[in-house]
Amino acid sequence: MSTFTKFLQKIFSGLESQEQLDEEYLARSVDVCDLERRIHELEYRGNEHESLPMHAAFPGLHSRKALW
């Protein structure tokens, strides 16, 4: 097998395993609220602010653009 093919397999196997880990994490939710919280965590992971956007948390404060 070529070195390039091995390189591609390493990259894509890592992506698949992270996707599988995320799916397993979501599957362990106990109810709809827990599932929504977990989805939010996954969507905003790695962001500087993992909580609600500022405009949603504090009425009248529009430091970020609306999500819709």
C-alpha positions in Angstrom: 0.0 0.0 0.0 1.3 3.4 -0.8 2.3 6.0 1.8 -0.3 8.4 0.5 -3.1 5.8 0.9 -2.0 5.1 4.4 -2.0 8.8 5.2 -5.6 9.1 3.9 -6.7 6.1 5.9 -5.3 7.7 9.1 -7.1 11.0 8.4 -10.5 9.5 7.6 -10.4 6.8 10.3 -10.0 9.6 12.8 -13.0 11.4 11.4 -15.1 8.4 11.5 -14.2 7.5 15.0 -15.0 11.0 16.3 -18.4 10.8 14.5 -19.0 7.4 16.2 -18.0 8.8 19.6 -20.5 11.7 19.1 -23.3 9.4 18.1 -22.6 7.2 21.1 -22.6 10.3 23.4 -25.9 11.4 22.0 -27.4 7.9 22.3 -26.7 7.9 26.0 -29.1 10.8 26.6 -31.8 10.0 29.1 -34.6 12.4 27.7 -35.2 15.0 25.1 -33.8 17.8 27.2 -30.6 15.9 27.8 -30.4 15.1 24.1 -30.8 18.8 23.2 -28.1 19.8 25.7 -25.7 17.3 24.3 -26.4 18.4 20.8 -25.7 22.0 21.9 -22.4 20.9 23.5 -21.3 19.2 20.3 -22.3 22.1 18.1 -20.4 24.6 20.1 -17.4 22.6 21.3 -14.2 24.3 20.7 -15.8 27.7 20.6 -14.6 30.4 23.0 -18.1 30.8 24.5 -19.9 27.5 24.9 -23.0 28.9 26.5 -25.9 30.7 24.8 -25.1 33.5 22.5 -25.0 36.9 24.3 -28.2 38.3 22.7 -30.2 35.2 23.9 -28.8 35.3 27.5 -29.2 39.0 28.1 -32.2 40.8 26.5 -31.3 44.1 25.0 -27.6 43.1 24.5 -26.9 42.6 20.8 -23.2 42.0 20.7 -23.6 39.1 18.4 -25.7 38.6 15.3 -28.9 36.7 15.6 -28.8 33.0 14.7 -31.8 33.3 12.4 
